[in-house]
Amino acid sequence: MAERKGYVATSKFLIASPTKVRPVARVINQKSCSEAMAILENMPQKGAQLIQATLKSAVANALYGNKKLDEDMLYVKEIRIDEGPRLKRVWFRARGRADQLLRRMCHITVIVDEKAGE
């Protein structure tokens, strides 16, 4: 029998470097949703706000999809930060030269699931 994946929410094409968002994601992985929300609210990083919005969406998907679920029983099963496309911009430098500025994007996927019966 295949294992149930959980309730998923995805945010795509967010202008934030995946390498800066991943450390924030590691902090909340495998934590309860209420604890993860409290942690993200108190983090100063931009990635924390982006992950928080995606986590709220995943929790709403779980609660709307199954009326019997309790919000206190949900936990962050998996969080994935994937690299998106890059915006290439020209960065003008001294002496008529130019460099290439890469604006990196990321895709955030949050999977929440119900804790096993205790």
N, C-alpha and C positions, 0 to 999 in steps of 0.2 A: 504494500500500500504506500502510495506516495505521500511524503510529508507536506502538510499545508504550508504555503509560503508565508502567509500573514497578510496584513493590510499595508498597501504600498502608496507612497506619495512621491512624486518626482518634480523637481524644479530644474529647468534647463536654461542654458545660455545666460548664466549669471556671471557678471563681470567681476570675477575674483579669482586669484590664482589658486589652483588646486593644492599646491604645496603649502599655502597659507591656511587653507580651510581644513585640511586633513588632521592637523594636531587638535583642533577644536572638536572634530568628530570623534577622535579616539577617546576623549574625556567622557563622552556620554554613551559610548557603545555598551550594550548589555545592562544599562541602568533602567529603572522604572521611569515611565514617562513624566510623572510629576517631579521626580528628582532631576531628570534631565532638563526640564523646563526651568526649574529654579537655578540650575547651574548656568544655563545659557543666558538667562536674564542678567546675571551678574558678571558676565565676561565682556571685556571691552572690545574684542575683535569684531570686525565686520562680518566675518564668517559665522559668528555666533548668531547674529540676527538672521542671516540667510537660512541657517540650519533650523532655527526656531520656527520660522514660517513654514518650512517643509514638514517639521515634526507636528505642528498644529494641524496641518492638512491631513497627515497620516492618521492622527488620533481621531479627527472628525470622520474620516473614511471608515475607521473601525467602528465607531459608535453608531454611525448611520447605517452601515451595512448589516449589523447584527444588534438588535435592540436589547439582547440579553447581556451584552458585555458591560462591565463596570470599568470606568476610567482608571481606578486604582489598580486594576489587575493587568493593565497594559505595560509592556516594557519595550525598549528599543532592541529588536532582534538583530538588525543589521543596518549599518549606515555606510553608504558608498559615495565617494567623491571621485567622479570621473572627469577626465579632461575634455573640454569642448574645443570648438574652433578658436583660432586666434585672429584678432583684428590687427592688421598690419598698418602702422602709421609711420609717417616720416617725421623724424626728429632732427630739426635743423641745428647744425653745430657751427663752430667758428671756421673762418676762412672758406666759406662757401661749401662746406662739406655737409653730408647728411648721414644719419644713422637710421636704423630701422627700430621702431618701438613696437613691441608685441604686447597687445592687451589680451591677456589670457582669460579664458572663460572656463566655467566648470558646470557640471551637471551633478545635482545632489539627489540621491535616492535614499529614502528612509523607509524601513520595513518595521512595523510594530506588530506584536502578537500578544496573545493572552498568556499569562504565566500558567505553568502547570498547576493542577489542583494541589493545594497544601493542606 
